Amino acid sequence: MTSLNEMIAAGQLCCCLRAKTMFYQVEGLEQAGDPSVAEARTYGNLWCVQTQSLLGPDGQAVDLERCRPGRSCCETA
């Protein structure tokens, strides 16, 4: 699975998109058989750096489908 960091660096997602999984490694947990890894791989709750909320500057929800090039507030790397 491609990480959010990789997708943002490639310009596929807005660089203001954030998730908790961007700030820690789950690879070691995966090898240890930690059941929370499957949940962490779904990226969990997402938020916008600009608004610090679940809504972007345009008032629309923040998610993997919407925070892409073409959205008025999207900033790509």
N, CA, C, O and CB atoms as a CASP TS submission, in Angstrom:
PFRMAT TS
TARGET T0000
AUTHOR 0000-0000-0000
METHOD Language model
MODEL 1
PARENT N/A
ATOM      1  N   MET     1       0.839  -1.173   0.000  1.00  0.00           N
ATOM      2  CA  MET     1       0.000   0.000   0.000  1.00  0.00           C
ATOM      3  C   MET     1       0.889   1.242   0.000  1.00  0.00           C
ATOM      4  O   MET     1       1.855   1.323   0.758  1.00  0.00           O
ATOM      5  CB  MET     1      -0.957  -0.005   1.215  1.00  0.00           C
ATOM      6  N   THR     2       0.558   2.192  -0.843  1.00  0.00           N
ATOM      7  CA  THR     2       1.306   3.434  -0.928  1.00  0.00           C
ATOM      8  C   THR     2       0.976   4.309   0.274  1.00  0.00           C
ATOM      9  O   THR     2      -0.189   4.442   0.650  1.00  0.00           O
ATOM     10  CB  THR     2       0.996   4.175  -2.246  1.00  0.00           C
ATOM     11  N   SER     3       1.998   4.902   0.874  1.00  0.00           N
ATOM     12  CA  SER     3       1.765   5.746   2.047  1.00  0.00           C
ATOM     13  C   SER     3       1.247   7.118   1.628  1.00  0.00           C
ATOM     14  O   SER     3       1.424   7.537   0.485  1.00  0.00           O
ATOM     15  CB  SER     3       3.056   5.894   2.871  1.00  0.00           C
ATOM     16  N   LEU     4       0.608   7.809   2.565  1.00  0.00           N
ATOM     17  CA  LEU     4       0.144   9.166   2.297  1.00  0.00           C
ATOM     18  C   LEU     4       1.311  10.073   1.940  1.00  0.00           C
ATOM     19  O   LEU     4       1.206  10.897   1.031  1.00  0.00           O
ATOM     20  CB  LEU     4      -0.610   9.726   3.505  1.00  0.00           C
ATOM     21  N   ASN     5       2.417   9.924   2.646  1.00  0.00           N
ATOM     22  CA  ASN     5       3.594  10.746   2.360  1.00  0.00           C
ATOM     23  C   ASN     5       4.037  10.577   0.910  1.00  0.00           C
ATOM     24  O   ASN     5       4.382  11.557   0.250  1.00  0.00           O
ATOM     25  CB  ASN     5       4.747  10.383   3.310  1.00  0.00           C
ATOM     26  N   GLU     6       4.029   9.352   0.414  1.00  0.00           N
ATOM     27  CA  GLU     6       4.435   9.080  -0.968  1.00  0.00           C
ATOM     28  C   GLU     6       3.437   9.675  -1.964  1.00  0.00           C
ATOM     29  O   GLU     6       3.833  10.232  -2.988  1.00  0.00           O
ATOM     30  CB  GLU     6       4.568   7.565  -1.197  1.00  0.00           C
ATOM     31  N   MET     7       2.148   9.554  -1.661  1.00  0.00           N
ATOM     32  CA  MET     7       1.117  10.088  -2.552  1.00  0.00           C
ATOM     33  C   MET     7       1.162  11.615  -2.600  1.00  0.00           C
ATOM     34  O   MET     7       0.940  12.209  -3.654  1.00  0.00           O
ATOM     35  CB  MET     7      -0.273   9.617  -2.101  1.00  0.00           C
ATOM     36  N   ILE     8       1.448  12.249  -1.464  1.00  0.00           N
ATOM     37  CA  ILE     8       1.570  13.709  -1.421  1.00  0.00           C
ATOM     38  C   ILE     8       2.811  14.150  -2.191  1.00  0.00           C
ATOM     39  O   ILE     8       2.753  15.099  -2.972  1.00  0.00           O
ATOM     40  CB  ILE     8       1.635  14.215   0.044  1.00  0.00           C
ATOM     41  N   ALA     9       3.935  13.462  -1.972  1.00  0.00           N
ATOM     42  CA  ALA     9       5.183  13.802  -2.668  1.00  0.00           C
ATOM     43  C   ALA     9       5.040  13.660  -4.184  1.00  0.00           C
ATOM     44  O   ALA     9       5.664  14.400  -4.943  1.00  0.00           O
ATOM     45  CB  ALA     9       6.328  12.911  -2.168  1.00  0.00           C
ATOM     46  N   ALA    10       4.221  12.712  -4.618  1.00  0.00           N
ATOM     47  CA  ALA    10       4.008  12.484  -6.049  1.00  0.00           C
ATOM     48  C   ALA    10       2.989  13.458  -6.649  1.00  0.00           C
ATOM     49  O   ALA    10       2.750  13.435  -7.856  1.00  0.00           O
ATOM     50  CB  ALA    10       3.546  11.052  -6.282  1.00  0.00           C
ATOM     51  N   GLY    11       2.388  14.310  -5.815  1.00  0.00           N
ATOM     52  CA  GLY    11       1.401  15.269  -6.298  1.00  0.00           C
ATOM     53  C   GLY    11       0.027  14.683  -6.518  1.00  0.00           C
ATOM     54  O   GLY    11      -0.811  15.303  -7.173  1.00  0.00           O
ATOM     55  N   GLN    12      -0.223  13.493  -5.983  1.00  0.00           N
ATOM     56  CA  GLN    12      -1.527  12.850  -6.139  1.00  0.00           C
ATOM     57  C   GLN    12      -2.545  13.371  -5.133  1.00  0.00           C
ATOM     58  O   GLN    12      -3.749  13.313  -5.382  1.00  0.00           O
ATOM     59  CB  GLN    12      -1.389  11.347  -5.994  1.00  0.00           C
ATOM     60  N   LEU    13      -2.070  13.879  -4.000  1.00  0.00           N
ATOM     61  CA  LEU    13      -2.936  14.405  -2.943  1.00  0.00           C
ATOM     62  C   LEU    13      -2.442  15.778  -2.520  1.00  0.00           C
ATOM     63  O   LEU    13      -1.288  16.133  -2.757  1.00  0.00           O
ATOM     64  CB  LEU    13      -2.980  13.444  -1.727  1.00  0.00           C
ATOM     65  N   CYS    14      -3.315  16.539  -1.899  1.00  0.00           N
ATOM     66  CA  CYS    14      -2.970  17.863  -1.391  1.00  0.00           C
ATOM     67  C   CYS    14      -1.908  17.747  -0.298  1.00  0.00           C
ATOM     68  O   CYS    14      -1.967  16.855   0.548  1.00  0.00           O
ATOM     69  CB  CYS    14      -4.226  18.584  -0.850  1.00  0.00           C
ATOM     70  N   CYS    15      -0.944  18.653  -0.327  1.00  0.00           N
ATOM     71  CA  CYS    15       0.127  18.600   0.671  1.00  0.00           C
ATOM     72  C   CYS    15      -0.337  19.076   2.047  1.00  0.00           C
ATOM     73  O   CYS    15       0.431  19.013   3.008  1.00  0.00           O
ATOM     74  CB  CYS    15       1.306  19.443   0.211  1.00  0.00           C
ATOM     75  N   CYS    16      -1.569  19.547   2.159  1.00  0.00           N
ATOM     76  CA  CYS    16      -2.119  19.970   3.454  1.00  0.00           C
ATOM     77  C   CYS    16      -2.891  18.847   4.141  1.00  0.00           C
ATOM     78  O   CYS    16      -3.377  19.028   5.257  1.00  0.00           O
ATOM     79  CB  CYS    16      -3.032  21.181   3.268  1.00  0.00           C
ATOM     80  N   LEU    17      -3.009  17.708   3.500  1.00  0.00           N
ATOM     81  CA  LEU    17      -3.718  16.562   4.064  1.00  0.00           C
ATOM     82  C   LEU    17      -2.849  15.878   5.109  1.00  0.00           C
ATOM     83  O   LEU    17      -1.660  15.655   4.877  1.00  0.00           O
ATOM     84  CB  LEU    17      -4.119  15.562   2.956  1.00  0.00           C
ATOM     85  N   ARG    18      -3.424  15.547   6.247  1.00  0.00           N
ATOM     86  CA  ARG    18      -2.678  14.884   7.320  1.00  0.00           C
ATOM     87  C   ARG    18      -3.484  13.732   7.918  1.00  0.00           C
ATOM     88  O   ARG    18      -4.715  13.727   7.903  1.00  0.00           O
ATOM     89  CB  ARG    18      -2.309  15.893   8.418  1.00  0.00           C
ATOM     90  N   ALA    19      -2.736  12.750   8.448  1.00  0.00           N
ATOM     91  CA  ALA    19      -3.295  11.616   9.182  1.00  0.00           C
ATOM     92  C   ALA    19      -2.268  11.200  10.222  1.00  0.00           C
ATOM     93  O   ALA    19      -1.069  11.397  10.025  1.00  0.00           O
ATOM     94  CB  ALA    19      -3.659  10.419   8.223  1.00  0.00           C
ATOM     95  N   LYS    20      -2.723  10.634  11.312  1.00  0.00           N
ATOM     96  CA  LYS    20      -1.800  10.206  12.368  1.00  0.00           C
ATOM     97  C   LYS    20      -0.740   9.241  11.848  1.00  0.00           C
ATOM     98  O   LYS    20       0.400   9.257  12.312  1.00  0.00           O
ATOM     99  CB  LYS    20      -2.573   9.551  13.504  1.00  0.00           C
ATOM    100  N   THR    21      -1.115   8.407  10.891  1.00  0.00           N
ATOM    101  CA  THR    21      -0.177   7.401  10.386  1.00  0.00           C
ATOM    102  C   THR    21       1.007   8.013   9.646  1.00  0.00           C
ATOM    103  O   THR    21       1.965   7.307   9.330  1.00  0.00           O
ATOM    104  CB  THR    21      -0.898   6.443   9.471  1.00  0.00           C
ATOM    105  N   MET    22       0.957   9.303   9.366  1.00  0.00           N
ATOM    106  CA  MET    22       2.082   9.962   8.701  1.00  0.00           C
ATOM    107  C   MET    22       3.232  10.210   9.670  1.00  0.00           C
ATOM    108  O   MET    22       4.344  10.527   9.249  1.00  0.00           O
ATOM    109  CB  MET    22       1.631  11.282   8.079  1.00  0.00           C
ATOM    110  N   PHE    23       2.971  10.068  10.952  1.00  0.00           N
ATOM    111  CA  PHE    23       3.949  10.451  11.961  1.00  0.00           C
ATOM    112  C   PHE    23       4.557   9.282  12.729  1.00  0.00           C
ATOM    113  O   PHE    23       5.308   9.495  13.681  1.00  0.00           O
ATOM    114  CB  PHE    23       3.317  11.381  12.920  1.00  0.00           C
ATOM    115  N   TYR    24       4.246   8.057  12.331  1.00  0.00           N
ATOM    116  CA  TYR    24       4.870   6.898  12.960  1.00  0.00           C
ATOM    117  C   TYR    24       4.949   5.749  11.967  1.00  0.00           C
ATOM    118  O   TYR    24       4.193   5.695  10.998  1.00  0.00           O
ATOM    119  CB  TYR    24       4.092   6.472  14.218  1.00  0.00           C
ATOM    120  N   GLN    25       5.865   4.841  12.220  1.00  0.00           N
ATOM    121  CA  GLN    25       6.060   3.674  11.364  1.00  0.00           C
ATOM    122  C   GLN    25       5.180   2.527  11.843  1.00  0.00           C
ATOM    123  O   GLN    25       5.123   2.252  13.041  1.00  0.00           O
ATOM    124  CB  GLN    25       7.544   3.246  11.347  1.00  0.00           C
ATOM    125  N   VAL    26       4.499   1.860  10.929  1.00  0.00           N
ATOM    126  CA  VAL    26       3.712   0.688  11.291  1.00  0.00           C
ATOM    127  C   VAL    26       4.374  -0.596  10.817  1.00  0.00           C
ATOM    128  O   VAL    26       3.863  -1.684  11.080  1.00  0.00           O
ATOM    129  CB  VAL    26       2.312   0.794  10.712  1.00  0.00           C
ATOM    130  N   GLU    27       5.493  -0.490  10.128  1.00  0.00           N
ATOM    131  CA  GLU    27       6.156  -1.674   9.574  1.00  0.00           C
ATOM    132  C   GLU    27       6.556  -2.664  10.664  1.00  0.00           C
ATOM    133  O   GLU    27       6.288  -3.857  10.530  1.00  0.00           O
ATOM    134  CB  GLU    27       7.387  -1.262   8.776  1.00  0.00           C
ATOM    135  N   GLY    28       7.184  -2.204  11.727  1.00  0.00           N
ATOM    136  CA  GLY    28       7.606  -3.084  12.806  1.00  0.00           C
ATOM    137  C   GLY    28       6.427  -3.742  13.496  1.00  0.00           C
ATOM    138  O   GLY    28       6.497  -4.908  13.884  1.00  0.00           O
ATOM    139  N   LEU    29       5.340  -2.991  13.649  1.00  0.00           N
ATOM    140  CA  LEU    29       4.136  -3.539  14.269  1.00  0.00           C
ATOM    141  C   LEU    29       3.536  -4.633  13.400  1.00  0.00           C
ATOM    142  O   LEU    29       3.039  -5.642  13.900  1.00  0.00           O
ATOM    143  CB  LEU    29       3.103  -2.432  14.515  1.00  0.00           C
ATOM    144  N   GLU    30       3.591  -4.417  12.091  1.00  0.00           N
ATOM    145  CA  GLU    30       3.045  -5.398  11.159  1.00  0.00           C
ATOM    146  C   GLU    30       3.762  -6.736  11.300  1.00  0.00           C
ATOM    147  O   GLU    30       3.129  -7.792  11.289  1.00  0.00           O
ATOM    148  CB  GLU    30       3.155  -4.888   9.718  1.00  0.00           C
ATOM    149  N   GLN    31       5.070  -6.687  11.430  1.00  0.00           N
ATOM    150  CA  GLN    31       5.843  -7.909  11.571  1.00  0.00           C
ATOM    151  C   GLN    31       5.570  -8.581  12.910  1.00  0.00           C
ATOM    152  O   GLN    31       5.659  -9.804  13.024  1.00  0.00           O
ATOM    153  CB  GLN    31       7.329  -7.614  11.424  1.00  0.00           C
ATOM    154  N   ALA    32       5.241  -7.791  13.917  1.00  0.00           N
ATOM    155  CA  ALA    32       4.961  -8.343  15.242  1.00  0.00           C
ATOM    156  C   ALA    32       3.544  -8.894  15.332  1.00  0.00           C
ATOM    157  O   ALA    32       3.172  -9.474  16.352  1.00  0.00           O
ATOM    158  CB  ALA    32       5.172  -7.278  16.311  1.00  0.00           C
ATOM    159  N   GLY    33       2.745  -8.722  14.274  1.00  0.00           N
ATOM    160  CA  GLY    33       1.391  -9.246  14.257  1.00  0.00           C
ATOM    161  C   GLY    33       0.402  -8.403  15.036  1.00  0.00           C
ATOM    162  O   GLY    33      -0.621  -8.920  15.485  1.00  0.00           O
ATOM    163  N   ASP    34       0.676  -7.124  15.209  1.00  0.00           N
ATOM    164  CA  ASP    34      -0.209  -6.227  15.944  1.00  0.00           C
ATOM    165  C   ASP    34      -1.510  -6.044  15.163  1.00  0.00           C
ATOM    166  O   ASP    34      -1.464  -5.624  14.007  1.00  0.00           O
ATOM    167  CB  ASP    34       0.478  -4.856  16.199  1.00  0.00           C
ATOM    168  N   PRO    35      -2.675  -6.348  15.758  1.00  0.00           N
ATOM    169  CA  PRO    35      -3.949  -6.240  15.045  1.00  0.00           C
ATOM    170  C   PRO    35      -4.346  -4.808  14.705  1.00  0.00           C
ATOM    171  O   PRO    35      -5.202  -4.604  13.844  1.00  0.00           O
ATOM    172  CB  PRO    35      -5.031  -6.865  15.861  1.00  0.00           C
ATOM    173  N   SER    36      -3.753  -3.818  15.351  1.00  0.00           N
ATOM    174  CA  SER    36      -4.105  -2.429  15.058  1.00  0.00           C
ATOM    175  C   SER    36      -3.519  -1.957  13.737  1.00  0.00           C
ATOM    176  O   SER    36      -3.895  -0.896  13.239  1.00  0.00           O
ATOM    177  CB  SER    36      -3.634  -1.524  16.177  1.00  0.00           C
ATOM    178  N   VAL    37      -2.606  -2.727  13.165  1.00  0.00           N
ATOM    179  CA  VAL    37      -1.957  -2.323  11.924  1.00  0.00           C
ATOM    180  C   VAL    37      -2.967  -2.240  10.788  1.00  0.00           C
ATOM    181  O   VAL    37      -2.916  -1.298   9.997  1.00  0.00           O
ATOM    182  CB  VAL    37      -0.834  -3.299  11.564  1.00  0.00           C
ATOM    183  N   ALA    38      -3.870  -3.188  10.685  1.00  0.00           N
ATOM    184  CA  ALA    38      -4.866  -3.161   9.615  1.00  0.00           C
ATOM    185  C   ALA    38      -5.679  -1.876   9.686  1.00  0.00           C
ATOM    186  O   ALA    38      -5.964  -1.261   8.659  1.00  0.00           O
ATOM    187  CB  ALA    38      -5.793  -4.388   9.701  1.00  0.00           C
ATOM    188  N   GLU    39      -6.048  -1.476  10.880  1.00  0.00           N
ATOM    189  CA  GLU    39      -6.802  -0.236  11.057  1.00  0.00           C
ATOM    190  C   GLU    39      -5.937   0.968  10.704  1.00  0.00           C
ATOM    191  O   GLU    39      -6.410   1.897  10.048  1.00  0.00           O
ATOM    192  CB  GLU    39      -7.320  -0.117  12.503  1.00  0.00           C
ATOM    193  N   ALA    40      -4.688   0.964  11.126  1.00  0.00           N
ATOM    194  CA  ALA    40      -3.782   2.078  10.842  1.00  0.00           C
ATOM    195  C   ALA    40      -3.549   2.219   9.350  1.00  0.00           C
ATOM    196  O   ALA    40      -3.373   3.333   8.857  1.00  0.00           O
ATOM    197  CB  ALA    40      -2.447   1.886  11.565  1.00  0.00           C
ATOM    198  N   ARG    41      -3.543   1.124   8.630  1.00  0.00           N
ATOM    199  CA  ARG    41      -3.308   1.154   7.188  1.00  0.00           C
ATOM    200  C   ARG    41      -4.427   1.884   6.439  1.00  0.00           C
ATOM    201  O   ARG    41      -4.223   2.327   5.309  1.00  0.00           O
ATOM    202  CB  ARG    41      -3.169  -0.266   6.655  1.00  0.00           C
ATOM    203  N   THR    42      -5.591   2.011   7.048  1.00  0.00           N
ATOM    204  CA  THR    42      -6.679   2.731   6.384  1.00  0.00           C
ATOM    205  C   THR    42      -6.523   4.231   6.553  1.00  0.00           C
ATOM    206  O   THR    42      -7.366   4.991   6.075  1.00  0.00           O
ATOM    207  CB  THR    42      -8.033   2.281   6.932  1.00  0.00           C
ATOM    208  N   TYR    43      -5.468   4.677   7.219  1.00  0.00           N
ATOM    209  CA  TYR    43      -5.099   6.071   7.425  1.00  0.00           C
ATOM    210  C   TYR    43      -5.883   6.757   8.528  1.00  0.00           C
ATOM    211  O   TYR    43      -5.506   7.855   8.935  1.00  0.00           O
ATOM    212  CB  TYR    43      -5.279   6.824   6.161  1.00  0.00           C
ATOM    213  N   GLY    44      -6.945   6.168   9.025  1.00  0.00           N
ATOM    214  CA  GLY    44      -7.668   6.781  10.134  1.00  0.00           C
ATOM    215  C   GLY    44      -8.263   8.120   9.754  1.00  0.00           C
ATOM    216  O   GLY    44      -8.525   8.393   8.583  1.00  0.00           O
ATOM    217  N   ASN    45      -8.473   8.953  10.767  1.00  0.00           N
ATOM    218  CA  ASN    45      -9.043  10.272  10.524  1.00  0.00           C
ATOM    219  C   ASN    45      -8.055  11.161   9.788  1.00  0.00           C
ATOM    220  O   ASN    45      -6.859  11.173  10.080  1.00  0.00           O
ATOM    221  CB  ASN    45      -9.461  10.924  11.840  1.00  0.00           C
ATOM    222  N   LEU    46      -8.576  11.891   8.844  1.00  0.00           N
ATOM    223  CA  LEU    46      -7.777  12.840   8.079  1.00  0.00           C
ATOM    224  C   LEU    46      -8.184  14.251   8.473  1.00  0.00           C
ATOM    225  O   LEU    46      -9.325  14.492   8.869  1.00  0.00           O
ATOM    226  CB  LEU    46      -7.950  12.619   6.548  1.00  0.00           C
ATOM    227  N   TRP    47      -7.233  15.186   8.359  1.00  0.00           N
ATOM    228  CA  TRP    47      -7.565  16.583   8.607  1.00  0.00           C
ATOM    229  C   TRP    47      -6.741  17.464   7.685  1.00  0.00           C
ATOM    230  O   TRP    47      -5.771  17.020   7.070  1.00  0.00           O
ATOM    231  CB  TRP    47      -7.321  16.960  10.086  1.00  0.00           C
ATOM    232  N   CYS    48      -7.149  18.723   7.605  1.00  0.00           N
ATOM    233  CA  CYS    48      -6.476  19.709   6.771  1.00  0.00           C
ATOM    234  C   CYS    48      -5.577  20.575   7.643  1.00  0.00           C
ATOM    235  O   CYS    48      -6.004  21.061   8.690  1.00  0.00           O
ATOM    236  CB  CYS    48      -7.501  20.581   6.003  1.00  0.00           C
ATOM    237  N   VAL    49      -4.341  20.767   7.218  1.00  0.00           N
ATOM    238  CA  VAL    49      -3.393  21.598   7.957  1.00  0.00           C
ATOM    239  C   VAL    49      -3.856  23.056   7.976  1.00  0.00           C
ATOM    240  O   VAL    49      -3.672  23.752   8.975  1.00  0.00           O
ATOM    241  CB  VAL    49      -1.985  21.491   7.335  1.00  0.00           C
ATOM    242  N   GLN    50      -4.448  23.515   6.889  1.00  0.00           N
ATOM    243  CA  GLN    50      -4.867  24.918   6.812  1.00  0.00           C
ATOM    244  C   GLN    50      -5.974  25.253   7.802  1.00  0.00           C
ATOM    245  O   GLN    50      -5.965  26.320   8.415  1.00  0.00           O
ATOM    246  CB  GLN    50      -5.330  25.244   5.409  1.00  0.00           C
ATOM    247  N   THR    51      -6.932  24.334   7.958  1.00  0.00           N
ATOM    248  CA  THR    51      -8.082  24.614   8.830  1.00  0.00           C
ATOM    249  C   THR    51      -7.993  23.904  10.177  1.00  0.00           C
ATOM    250  O   THR    51      -8.727  24.235  11.108  1.00  0.00           O
ATOM    251  CB  THR    51      -9.364  24.208   8.136  1.00  0.00           C
ATOM    252  N   GLN    52      -7.088  22.925  10.279  1.00  0.00           N
ATOM    253  CA  GLN    52      -6.970  22.103  11.489  1.00  0.00           C
ATOM    254  C   GLN    52      -8.296  21.425  11.828  1.00  0.00           C
ATOM    255  O   GLN    52      -8.638  21.260  12.998  1.00  0.00           O
ATOM    256  CB  GLN    52      -6.502  22.960  12.674  1.00  0.00           C
ATOM    257  N   SER    53      -9.041  21.032  10.785  1.00  0.00           N
ATOM    258  CA  SER    53     -10.328  20.374  10.997  1.00  0.00           C
ATOM    259  C   SER    53     -10.585  19.341   9.901  1.00  0.00           C
ATOM    260  O   SER    53      -9.745  19.099   9.035  1.00  0.00           O
ATOM    261  CB  SER    53     -11.467  21.411  11.034  1.00  0.00           C
ATOM    262  N   LEU    54     -11.759  18.749   9.967  1.00  0.00           N
ATOM    263  CA  LEU    54     -12.168  17.745   8.988  1.00  0.00           C
ATOM    264  C   LEU    54     -12.720  18.371   7.715  1.00  0.00           C
ATOM    265  O   LEU    54     -13.090  17.667   6.775  1.00  0.00           O
ATOM    266  CB  LEU    54     -13.203  16.825   9.591  1.00  0.00           C
ATOM    267  N   LEU    55     -12.774  19.709   7.692  1.00  0.00           N
ATOM    268  CA  LEU    55     -13.221  20.445   6.512  1.00  0.00           C
ATOM    269  C   LEU    55     -12.060  21.236   5.938  1.00  0.00           C
ATOM    270  O   LEU    55     -11.235  21.771   6.678  1.00  0.00           O
ATOM    271  CB  LEU    55     -14.400  21.384   6.856  1.00  0.00           C
ATOM    272  N   GLY    56     -12.001  21.305   4.624  1.00  0.00           N
ATOM    273  CA  GLY    56     -10.974  22.102   3.968  1.00  0.00           C
ATOM    274  C   GLY    56     -11.375  23.569   3.935  1.00  0.00           C
ATOM    275  O   GLY    56     -12.474  23.915   4.367  1.00  0.00           O
ATOM    276  N   PRO    57     -10.502  24.437   3.427  1.00  0.00           N
ATOM    277  CA  PRO    57     -10.795  25.866   3.332  1.00  0.00           C
ATOM    278  C   PRO    57     -12.036  26.178   2.489  1.00  0.00           C
ATOM    279  O   PRO    57     -12.645  27.237   2.644  1.00  0.00           O
ATOM    280  CB  PRO    57      -9.606  26.583   2.755  1.00  0.00           C
ATOM    281  N   ASP    58     -12.403  25.260   1.604  1.00  0.00           N
ATOM    282  CA  ASP    58     -13.586  25.450   0.761  1.00  0.00           C
ATOM    283  C   ASP    58     -14.870  24.974   1.433  1.00  0.00           C
ATOM    284  O   ASP    58     -15.943  25.036   0.832  1.00  0.00           O
ATOM    285  CB  ASP    58     -13.404  24.721  -0.550  1.00  0.00           C
ATOM    286  N   GLY    59     -14.770  24.498   2.682  1.00  0.00           N
ATOM    287  CA  GLY    59     -15.946  24.057   3.430  1.00  0.00           C
ATOM    288  C   GLY    59     -16.367  22.627   3.148  1.00  0.00           C
ATOM    289  O   GLY    59     -17.352  22.150   3.712  1.00  0.00           O
ATOM    290  N   GLN    60     -15.638  21.941   2.287  1.00  0.00           N
ATOM    291  CA  GLN    60     -15.955  20.553   1.944  1.00  0.00           C
ATOM    292  C   GLN    60     -15.145  19.590   2.808  1.00  0.00           C
ATOM    293  O   GLN    60     -14.100  19.951   3.348  1.00  0.00           O
ATOM    294  CB  GLN    60     -15.682  20.288   0.450  1.00  0.00           C
ATOM    295  N   ALA    61     -15.640  18.369   2.928  1.00  0.00           N
ATOM    296  CA  ALA    61     -14.979  17.348   3.746  1.00  0.00           C
ATOM    297  C   ALA    61     -13.584  17.019   3.211  1.00  0.00           C
ATOM    298  O   ALA    61     -13.318  17.103   2.012  1.00  0.00           O
ATOM    299  CB  ALA    61     -15.833  16.075   3.796  1.00  0.00           C
ATOM    300  N   VAL    62     -12.715  16.647   4.131  1.00  0.00           N
ATOM    301  CA  VAL    62     -11.351  16.227   3.814  1.00  0.00           C
ATOM    302  C   VAL    62     -11.348  14.708   3.696  1.00  0.00           C
ATOM    303  O   VAL    62     -11.719  14.016   4.644  1.00  0.00           O
ATOM    304  CB  VAL    62     -10.326  16.717   4.905  1.00  0.00           C
ATOM    305  N   ASP    63     -10.936  14.182   2.550  1.00  0.00           N
ATOM    306  CA  ASP    63     -10.794  12.737   2.392  1.00  0.00           C
ATOM    307  C   ASP    63      -9.893  12.429   1.201  1.00  0.00           C
ATOM    308  O   ASP    63      -9.501  13.324   0.452  1.00  0.00           O
ATOM    309  CB  ASP    63     -12.174  12.067   2.213  1.00  0.00           C
ATOM    310  N   LEU    64      -9.577  11.168   1.043  1.00  0.00           N
ATOM    311  CA  LEU    64      -8.640  10.750  -0.005  1.00  0.00           C
ATOM    312  C   LEU    64      -9.179  10.979  -1.413  1.00  0.00           C
ATOM    313  O   LEU    64      -8.398  11.156  -2.348  1.00  0.00           O
ATOM    314  CB  LEU    64      -8.301   9.292   0.166  1.00  0.00           C
ATOM    315  N   GLU    65     -10.475  10.978  -1.575  1.00  0.00           N
ATOM    316  CA  GLU    65     -11.066  11.169  -2.900  1.00  0.00           C
ATOM    317  C   GLU    65     -11.162  12.640  -3.278  1.00  0.00           C
ATOM    318  O   GLU    65     -11.048  12.983  -4.454  1.00  0.00           O
ATOM    319  CB  GLU    65     -12.444  10.537  -2.953  1.00  0.00           C
ATOM    320  N   ARG    66     -11.369  13.512  -2.299  1.00  0.00           N
ATOM    321  CA  ARG    66     -11.612  14.931  -2.583  1.00  0.00           C
ATOM    322  C   ARG    66     -10.354  15.791  -2.561  1.00  0.00           C
ATOM    323  O   ARG    66     -10.296  16.803  -3.259  1.00  0.00           O
ATOM    324  CB  ARG    66     -12.589  15.477  -1.595  1.00  0.00           C
ATOM    325  N   CYS    67      -9.363  15.418  -1.789  1.00  0.00           N
ATOM    326  CA  CYS    67      -8.162  16.256  -1.617  1.00  0.00           C
ATOM    327  C   CYS    67      -7.133  15.958  -2.700  1.00  0.00           C
ATOM    328  O   CYS    67      -6.031  15.479  -2.432  1.00  0.00           O
ATOM    329  CB  CYS    67      -7.538  16.032  -0.222  1.00  0.00           C
ATOM    330  N   ARG    68      -7.532  16.256  -3.925  1.00  0.00           N
ATOM    331  CA  ARG    68      -6.709  15.960  -5.096  1.00  0.00           C
ATOM    332  C   ARG    68      -6.652  17.182  -6.014  1.00  0.00           C
ATOM    333  O   ARG    68      -7.455  18.105  -5.883  1.00  0.00           O
ATOM    334  CB  ARG    68      -7.265  14.730  -5.861  1.00  0.00           C
ATOM    335  N   PRO    69      -5.693  17.175  -6.942  1.00  0.00           N
ATOM    336  CA  PRO    69      -5.625  18.280  -7.901  1.00  0.00           C
ATOM    337  C   PRO    69      -6.987  18.502  -8.567  1.00  0.00           C
ATOM    338  O   PRO    69      -7.687  17.551  -8.914  1.00  0.00           O
ATOM    339  CB  PRO    69      -4.545  18.000  -8.972  1.00  0.00           C
ATOM    340  N   GLY    70      -7.339  19.763  -8.733  1.00  0.00           N
ATOM    341  CA  GLY    70      -8.635  20.115  -9.297  1.00  0.00           C
ATOM    342  C   GLY    70      -9.542  20.750  -8.258  1.00  0.00           C
ATOM    343  O   GLY    70     -10.435  21.526  -8.597  1.00  0.00           O
ATOM    344  N   ARG    71      -9.315  20.423  -6.993  1.00  0.00           N
ATOM    345  CA  ARG    71     -10.079  21.052  -5.911  1.00  0.00           C
ATOM    346  C   ARG    71      -9.513  22.456  -5.710  1.00  0.00           C
ATOM    347  O   ARG    71      -8.296  22.638  -5.746  1.00  0.00           O
ATOM    348  CB  ARG    71     -10.007  20.204  -4.573  1.00  0.00           C
ATOM    349  N   SER    72     -10.367  23.441  -5.502  1.00  0.00           N
ATOM    350  CA  SER    72      -9.926  24.843  -5.457  1.00  0.00           C
ATOM    351  C   SER    72      -8.854  25.117  -4.409  1.00  0.00           C
ATOM    352  O   SER    72      -8.010  25.988  -4.616  1.00  0.00           O
ATOM    353  CB  SER    72     -11.104  25.734  -5.193  1.00  0.00           C
ATOM    354  N   CYS    73      -8.864  24.402  -3.298  1.00  0.00           N
ATOM    355  CA  CYS    73      -7.904  24.654  -2.221  1.00  0.00           C
ATOM    356  C   CYS    73      -6.707  23.702  -2.249  1.00  0.00           C
ATOM    357  O   CYS    73      -5.827  23.792  -1.393  1.00  0.00           O
ATOM    358  CB  CYS    73      -8.600  24.546  -0.885  1.00  0.00           C
ATOM    359  N   CYS    74      -6.667  22.797  -3.217  1.00  0.00           N
ATOM    360  CA  CYS    74      -5.608  21.781  -3.264  1.00  0.00           C
ATOM    361  C   CYS    74      -4.249  22.392  -3.590  1.00  0.00           C
ATOM    362  O   CYS    74      -4.101  23.135  -4.561  1.00  0.00           O
ATOM    363  CB  CYS    74      -5.951  20.709  -4.295  1.00  0.00           C
ATOM    364  N   GLU    75      -3.266  22.064  -2.763  1.00  0.00           N
ATOM    365  CA  GLU    75      -1.878  22.473  -2.997  1.00  0.00           C
ATOM    366  C   GLU    75      -1.059  21.201  -3.174  1.00  0.00           C
ATOM    367  O   GLU    75      -1.001  20.367  -2.270  1.00  0.00           O
ATOM    368  CB  GLU    75      -1.317  23.360  -1.811  1.00  0.00           C
ATOM    369  N   THR    76      -0.432  21.051  -4.325  1.00  0.00           N
ATOM    370  CA  THR    76       0.371  19.851  -4.557  1.00  0.00           C
ATOM    371  C   THR    76       1.851  20.172  -4.448  1.00  0.00           C
ATOM    372  O   THR    76       2.276  21.315  -4.619  1.00  0.00           O
ATOM    373  CB  THR    76       0.060  19.247  -5.933  1.00  0.00           C
ATOM    374  N   ALA    77       2.623  19.131  -4.157  1.00  0.00           N
ATOM    375  CA  ALA    77       4.074  19.289  -3.973  1.00  0.00           C
ATOM    376  C   ALA    77       4.764  19.594  -5.276  1.00  0.00           C
ATOM    377  O   ALA    77       5.984  19.757  -5.305  1.00  0.00           O
ATOM    378  CB  ALA    77       4.677  18.037  -3.360  1.00  0.00           C
TER
END
